[in-house]
Amino acid sequence: MVDAETEFIPLLSTEEEEQMNAEEIPEALPILPLRNTVLFPGVVIPITVGRDKSIKLIREAYKSKALIGVVAQRDVEVEDPGFKDLNRIGTMASIIRILQMPDGSTTAIIQGKKRFELVDLIQTDPYFKATVKSFDKIEKHEKDLKFKALIDSLTDLSIQIIKQSPNIPSEASFAIKNIESPVFLVNFISSNLNIDVREKQDLLEISDLKERANRVLANLSRELQMVELKSQIQDKVKTDIDKQQRDYLLNQQLKTIQEELGGNPNEQEISELIEKAKDKKWTREVAETFDKELKKLQRMNPQAAEYSIQVNYLEMLVDLPWSEYTKDNLDLNHARKVLDEDHYGLEKIKERILEYLAVIKLKNDLKSPILCLVGPPGVGKTSLGKSIARALSRKYIRMSLGGVRDEAELRGHRKTYIGAMPGRIIQRLRKAKSSNPVFVLDEVDKVSGANISGDPQAALLEILDPEQNTNFYDNYLEMDYDLSKVMFIGTANTLATVHPALRDRMEVINLSGYLLEEKIEIAKRHLIPKQFNEHGLKKNQLIFSKNILEKIIDDYTREAGVRSLEKNIAKLIRHYAKFIAMEERYEKSIQANDLVKILGPAHNVRDRELKNDVAGVVTGLAWTAAGGEILFVEVSLSPGKGSLTMTGNLGEVMKESATIAFEYLKAHANILSINPDVFKKWNVHIHIPEGATPKDGPSAGITMFTALASAFTQRKIRSKLAMTGEITLRGKVLPVGGIKEKILAAKRSKIKDVVLSVENEKDIKDIKKEYIEGLRFHYVDQMIEIVDKALLKEKVKHPVKLS
């Protein structure tokens, strides 16, 4: 008896298989169409019967214990199949039991007997009936070792699948092990394969047992792979879920412990952020972003890697001084006083800064050009920015741009990157806690151009443009920040390396070098008190006289600024600090011979004008990044074929000036009473000493011409004379730059007379009279005029005889 609640796997004994094989298939059978399954010989399966025809068929057959033919439909979607909708191969079956289910449906338990092939339909009502013929053939494989191995493989794979499949009862492996018949084993496994009806029908229609076993083995291998893959996925999911549950439980316990100890630090962190945000004066956009990011933080697991990133971002938002400004002190008298206290001289620069501050006071905004202080090292560019901040009562920020080659250093990295942070502009504002500081961008000329990391100069274009920096975009913030109230001041040693577009956005203020008198005053007012303070000396413990300071400047420094001067003063103070500390006797007033003892021999011996007893040697004036200097142009003649040689590490422009000077001299030889034939018989060598130092520029043109004229006429040069000016083939003397620095160099070298272009007269008028006292200026328009002003009628001793 079969009970409806019983779970069973009916097996076929050897006797039953022999009896089943011996049964004859009737000529005609009633046909039961199956929709969702295929019946194999020897296999017992339950089927649910729903069609009226099918119910009538199984009831009559069960009552009369008749055999039926079971055939699978070709298309499972067909509700009322015709004879043509059935497959040609089916299985003869007996009905073991009919069960009436609680839901009113009828279930029949049937067992397959033998396969048959449909021939002709002989009846359609009340159910299908058709003539059939046998499809099975008896095969013997007892002695076939390959077949035996194939069957063993089927058994092993089936057991593995059963073990790894939680949905298959473990009794199934017991059933598989106890099946003795190879035919029934193949049929049993085929019936239970996880494949669709079409594939099962294909297996049923394979007449050769070995071929069918191979096909089943392939399906089992694929099924085992799927089961193993599912098992791996489920194990991984289970592990992840277990870890999450473990983390959750631990976090809940930790939370409880922290509450007992006085609160959760993560919640305290969030509370602090909310408290700080209450006092912020930010825009609606920033407030919305903060709220959104805070909610995201509250949803996060504190153990997640993104949690700290989110906290850092929110801390940056609340720490930035959104719309927070310091009150400006726009008292121009106060500003002038501060600038005078901090810097001596630089009158024009101070006036320009006061004008700039006046505009701010009148307009009440900073939509005006960005200042750029350009000048040699040590002249006070950076400290001027600090003085401006003090004068305005603003916060002071200094950022060195020297060597910056990554655009992200200014604009920041996106916060999705590991270790991301805002750009240096935003970082400095966060530190200053003000949105209107004086921001000094030091060494603008040292910023790298376009490279693999971007173009920092291009990023500066937005920062230093008053029309754009109201909406400065930092990649980390992912929002606009208003930089329009920041007073940017750039500093540079030269504009040559600054991007043209960046140069155009800044208003350039040139800071030239200090004169000797200015350096002495700076030393007295600033450098000496500063070094006394740093070395712990009192004012009356050491005395620097004006003559000593002048000697230090002349003999031990060569610079436009005062850095070397400060170092030498510090060195002298350290020397005397030793005597004071050891309580030994010393002379308070520094003497000239003390300088040699402490600082060594004078460094700048060469910085003197030469004597005029040699023809062809003239003193010129040059400009360098370190200030003005004197240089000497030497011309030597030797018998030859009239070649021109130039040495001294000269640049192309300077070589062109020498060629122009020589050609002009040859063209006007008759004016100087020079025989034109000598140019063909004498080689000319022009040399400028200090060959290791590169030299270039047009300003040595008149110096070279004068030296050539002296060499070919053998006339003496006027004593203590220096000159500077560009020349042309037409004989014009053109103006040059750096006049103030060059005059400083001339005065430092005890020059008395200076020859300049007429057009440089205006530059001399801009220099204070006390700074040019003792100098005589000779202005020339034509090169030929220089001859009378520079050359004496007297010839040198032992002149070269040119013929």
ABEGO torsion letter per residue (X at the ends): XBBAABBBBBBBBAAAAAAAAABBBBABBBBBBBAABBBBBGBBBBBBBABAAAAAAAAAAAAAGBBBBBBBBABAABABBBAAABBABBBBBBBABBBBBAAGBBBBBBBBABBBBBABBABAOABBBBBBBBABBBBBAAABAAAAAAAAAAAAAAAAAAAABAABBAAAAAAAAABABAAAAAAAAAAABBBBAAAAAAAAABABAAAAAAAAAAAAAAAAAAAAAAAAAAAAAAAAAAAAAAAAAAAAAAAAAAAAAGEBAAAAAAAAAAAAAAABABBAAAAAAAAAAAAAAAABBAABAAAAAAAAAAAAAAABBBGBBBBBBABAAAAAAAAAAABBEGAAAAAAAAAAAAAAAAAGBABBBBBBBBEBBGAGAAAAAAAAAAAAGBBBBBBBABGBABAAAAAEBBAABBGBBBBAAAAAAAAAGBAABBBBBBGAAABBBBBAAEBAAAAAAAAABAAAAABBBBAAAGBBBBAAABBBBBBBABAAABBAAAAAABBBBBBBBBBAAAAAAAAAAAAAAAAAAAAGBBAAABBBBAAAAAAAAAAABBBABAAAAAAAAAAAAAAAAAAAAAGBBBBABBBAAAAAAAAEBBAAAABBBBBAABBGBBBBBBBBAAEBBBBBBBBBBBBEAGBBBBBGGBBAAAAAAAAAAAAAAAAAAAAAGBBAAAAAABBBBBBBBGAABBBBEAAAAAAAAAAAAAAAAGBBBBBGBBBBEBBBAAGBBBBBBGAAAAAAAAAAAGBABBBBBAAAAAAAAABBAAAABGBBBBBBABAAAAAAAABBABBBBGBBBBX
